[in-house]
């Protein structure tokens, strides 16, 4: 039995359902939505609620950003994808919104206005404190249950994420449940070998994940690349060249070298570093061994020998977790490491990928369907893999305890 409720645990027919989704998407200056993958990720949950009166809460961007907008375009996008009308109201919990909610018939869907238009939404408060808000007090009596399907914002203790779990029976949506189950396969290492491949520029996040999964014996190997790999090479005493040292220091990651050094001391056989890299020589690719990195050239990718080694390890794994590109994947000559390791990962028994640049590369290659799970979680995925609790999930767990005790 899971420590949170899923939709299978509740009677859904003809219920009045309040659901948090994450359809925050890139938009152009004219207000057109440029990418609908987050919309598509919620379709299964919405289809499972086709006999319910469903009201959706969501946000778009945040105050001060150019794409901080109403959700009217989002309702139209959802309508197109669902082939059903999704109504929109330019109100969150005022009388106009409440009257609209009361008028809903079974099978109808309403999208409320951008929750971040309400200032209390963005406050990091406890679920109990959020439950006292005007928004919860005015909306909760209109519903039978709350569903959180927005894994990607569940690392924030925001009102629409945790406030309703205190006062309504609350469950994880299908997407939320899938995110947790999939990430748990990597986090707990229940199937072996389990291999993590961590790259990109967010060194502090990757080091947290490395520390957590190795401490809990959840991974057989952690393959490091990108700036993450550079930091580990520095920690191992490799002379990566003054240009790359300055870059690491300029990004504020000098302190991460010591943390990486400790991890290498604790897990000398499990952290796998590049044996060669590709450096950028006036726009051209030059592959060199890690002990021969020119002082004045930037590391831009893993080298060919490392690509072969990493690809073999990924292909032979039972579970793979990929996060972050292997190099400057936006540049064609330095995309090889990212491309080949992603392709190799699809050969694993169960493959998980996350992170904006990684997901973008997967979509560009057209191999999204070959991954077992492509996470929409972003920062939430990293937080989860780092072992830190996600307020949205913790709130669902406490709601499940109350629900089961009451029964």
Order of alpha helices (4+ residues) and beta strands (2+ residues): beta-alpha-alpha-beta-alpha-beta-alpha-beta-alpha-alpha-beta-alpha-beta-alpha-beta-alpha-beta-alpha-alpha-alpha-beta-beta-beta-beta-alpha-beta-alpha-beta-alpha-beta-alpha-alpha
